[in-house]
Amino acid sequence: MKLIVGLGNPGAKYAHNRHNIGFMAMDRIAADHGFGAWRSKFQGLTCDGRLGSTRVTLLKPETFMNLSGQSVGEAMRYLKLAPEDVIVFHDEIDLAPGKVRLKTGGGHAGHNGLRSIHGHIGPDYDRVRMGVGHPGHKDAVPGYVLRDFPKADAEWLDDELRGVSDGIADLVAGDGGKFLNAIALRVAPPRSSKSTPKPKAAPAPEPEVDDRSTMQKLVDRFR
């Protein structure tokens, strides 16, 4: 069994914030894979389903970002799971928008949601780092992540979330490479090789060879 957690803040005010990209991923997975209805549990919203042969619980903590670990820890203990059974989706300012990376263990890099989870279950869980870009100065980070994605980001964001849903069963099965490839195919699909080739230019005509003798050239000149 796997516990897949999306980080964010509860309420309509925050629904489209960069900080809520984890919640967005959970909603896409649940909708695309026929999970059950969301219900209140573990200080959050949960729903259950299957990805391949694996039973999965999706969790959106409603404790607000800074206390996410309370919800994650309660769910993990109730479901009798270990940290390695937990996958956390979160926003990542150190990655460009549209970029996604996987990480297991390590530090929280100042992310308050991860900091809280570290405090409740330790660092040995899997993370899906979803790039949202950096505002350029660390003092601007809180306001930046708590603002909505601009309309200009709508296309890549939708492609990325669809890619996450396409590849989530591979991630649960332990194939991170296939998961990332599914996202890449949505965000940056390969160009078609069936495009009509450009017509080749006609070869330049070969110059005529003048094989007359010098005397013949002079005669022809004065005719």
WOJO-V704315 format. One line per field, one symbol per residue. ss: DSSP state (H for helix, E for strand, C for the rest). psi: psi as a letter, one per 40 degrees, with the letter a starting at -180 (. if undefined). Layout:
BEGIN
ss->???
psi->???
END
This chain:
BEGIN
ss->CEEEEECCCCCHHHCCEHHHHHHHHHHHHHHHCCCCCCEEECCEEEEEEEECCEEEEEEEECCCHHHHHHHHHHHHHHCCCCHHHEEEEEEECCCCCCCEEEEECCCCCCCHHHHHHHHHHCCCCEEEEEECCCCCCHHHHHHHHCCECCHHHHHHHHHHHHHHHHHHHHHHCCCHHHHHHHHHHHHCCCCCCCCCCCCCCCCCCCCCCCCCCHHHHHHHHCC
psi->iihhhhiaiiiddedeideeddddddddddddefiaihihiffahiiiaihbehhhhihhhfeidefdddddddddddefiideehhhhiiheeiiheihiiihaaiefehdddddddddeiefiiihhhheiiedhddeddddeeiihideedddddddddddddedddddeegddddddddddddgiiiheeihihiiihiiihiihheiidddddddde.
END
